[in-house]
Amino acid sequence: MPIPKRIIQTHKNADTHVEHRRTWIAHNPEFEYLFFDDAGCERFIGQHFPEFLPTYDKLPLKAQKADFFRYLAIYQLGGIYADVDTICMAPLAGYLDQETDLAVGIEMTSDLYKQSMAKYLQEYFAPRQFSQWTFAAAAGHPMLATLLQTIHQSVAQVSRQQLAELSGLSRFVLELTGPIAFTQAVQFFTVSHPGQRVQVLPQLYWGYSPWHNTGVNPRQNGDVKLIHLFHGSWRKPKR
């Protein structure tokens, strides 16, 4: 099943990052555009995934809730998810594979990282990590099904107090709902479904970093398909 032409974004309210969101609409006029505020996210989960609503409510950080929602939304509807603080630089139809049902971009690799490997392992998955500030999948994709069940079961195994304490550790957040959890789910899918096509985009496409892609002007380099500004990030990237 191909990835539907649908863009999904979420934030606490619709008044934020309006100019950035418009770049996705402008570059992709043939795509349906859906935006969910916090109340809309909760309604969506209650309507489509009532069994996951307690898990969503139990997550203490807004970033964790946003992570969980994006996986649920793409699993239910299919399409491309993008953080609201991303700037779309090119039409999606120009480079997304129409024959695949999962497209992911490389966020970082151990070869590209400019600091020590000890620092790399503090927040990245070795030897490469996939970005989940932007990804695309068909509805019902098994990678997302596995990821959602893994998060659900992990949250159920700890008390609300323990979850809040653990969520004060950035590595735990990355492993529970963030890009490390996402990367592990993608890798498990590729191993367990060797015949399924997954489009893995080069690092510059969705993972451009001014600290690690030195010498690259993102507004002049055609390989940069989006710019992530990290404006609303719960953590700033390590330089």
N, C-alpha and C positions, 0 to 999 in steps of 0.2 A: 504494500500500500504506500503510495507516494505521500510525501509531507504536504499537507494542505497549505494553501496560500493564506496564511493567517498569522498575524503578529500579536503577541500577548505581552502586556506590561502591567506592572503593579507598583503602587506606592501608597502612602497613607492617605493622600487626597489627590484630586485631579488638578490642583493649582500649581504643582511643582514640576520642574524640568519640562515645561511646555515646549520650549524651542528645541530641546534635544529630541523629544518624542515626535515632533513634526518632521524631523529628518527621516524617520522610518516611513512615515506616510508619504512624504514627497518622493523618496526614491523607489517606493513600492506601491504605486497607486492601484495596482490590480489586486493587492492583498487586503483582506478584511483586517480591521484594526480593533482590538479589544483592550480596554483598560479597566482594571479593578482597583478600587480603593480598599482600605482595611475592612470596612463593613461589607463590601462586595465580595471580598475573599471569604469571609466567614459564611456569608449566604451561599456562595458557590459550593463550599465544602459541605455545608449542611444539606444542600440539595442533592449533590452527586456522590458524596462520600461521608455519610453520617457516621460510619464506623470509625472514621479517621478524625472526626471533630474533637474528641477528647485528647488525642495526641497533639493536635494543632494548639488547643487551648493550654496544654501542659508545657509547651515549649516556652521558656522564659524570655528569650531574646527575640526582638523584632526581626533580626536577620535570619534566625532559625525558622520563624514563621514564614518569612518571604521565600526561603529556600523550599520549604515543604510545599507551599502553595504553587510555586512554579512547576514542580514535578507533577502535582495533581492536575493542574490546568492543562499542561501539554499532554498528559496521559489521557485525559478525558476528551479534549478537543483536537489535539494535534496542531502543529504549526511551529512557529519560531518564537522563543522567549528571548527578551532582551531587557536588561536593567534600564531604568529610566535615565540613568546618567551615562548612557552610551550615545554616541553620535554615529548615525549610519552614514557611511561614505560612498556606498555603491549599491546598485540594485541587487537584491538577493538572487533574482533569476539569472543574473550573469555568471554566477559561479556555483550555486548550489546544485548538486547532482539530482536530476529529476527521477532517477531510478532507485535512489536509496531511501530508506525510511528512518535513518538516523544520521545526523551531521553534528560533529563536535569540532571544536578548535583547540589547538594546543595553547595553554596559558604560559607554561614555563618548562624548560628542560634543564637538567643538571649541567649540560654543556654550555648553555646560554648564560646561566646565572653568574653574576660578577663577583659575588662574595664567597665565603667559605662553604664547604659542603655541610658543616655543622649548622650554619645559619639556614642553608637551603632546606634542611630536614626539619627545621622548626615550623615551617609553614607550607611546604610543598611535598608532593608525593614523587618519589624517585622511580625511574629516571625521568619521567615526564608527567605533567599534570594537565588535565583538560579543564578548560574554563566552563563554568556554568552561569556566568553572567550573560552568556548568549549560547543557546543551543537549539537544535531543531529536531523534531521527531514526529512520526505518524502517531495518531491516536492509538492507545492500547499497546504501545511498544513494550515488549517484555523487559527491556533494560530498566525502564521506569517502574514497572511492576515490582521488580526485584528491589530496587532502591527504596520504594515506598514501604514495602513490607519490612525491609531491614531497619529503616528509621522507626517505624511503628513498634517493632519488637524491642528495639534498643530503649526507646522511651518508656515502654511498659515495664522494663526490668529495674528501674530505679524510682525512688520516691520523688515527689515534686521538690522537696528540699535538696536531695542529692543532685537532682538535675540542675537546679539553680547554682549549686556550688561548683559542679563540674563545668558548667557553661561559662564560668569565670576564667577558664583556661582556653586560650585561643585554639590550641591544637585539638582539644575535644570538640569544639564547635566545627572545625574543619572536617573532622572525622565523622561527626554525627549527621550533619545535614549539608555541609559545605562541599567545596571542590574535591577534597580527598574522598569523601563518600561517593561523589559523582564519578570520579575517576575510577575508583574500584569497581563500581557497578558497570561502567563501560567496559573495563578490562575483563570482568567476569563474563559479560555478554559475548564479547569477541571470541573468548576461549570456548564457551559452551555452545555457541552458534557459529561455527567456522564457515558455514556457507552463506551467512547473511552479510550483505554489504553495509559497511559503515564508512561514511565520508569523513576522513580526518583532515581538517584544514591546516595548512601551514601556520606556524606560530604568529607570523605577522598579520594574518588575516583578522583574527579576533583577539589576539593576545598582545598587541603592541604595548611595549613598556618603554617610557622615556629613560628609565634607569638602566635597562639592559639592552635595548635596541638602540644603542648610541649611534649617532650619525644618520639616523633615519628621520626624515621629515614626514610625519604621518599624513600631512595634507598634500604632499607631492608624490608620495610613493604609492603606486597603484595597487600594491599588494596589501596595503592596510585598508580593510573593508569596514572597520569601525574603530572608534576611539573611545576607550573607557576612561572616564574622568574620576572615578572613585569618590564622587562628591558625598554620597550617602553611605559610604562603606563603614561597617562596624569596626574595621581595622584598616589602617593604611598599609600599602605594600612596602615591604622592606626594600631599602635601596641597596 
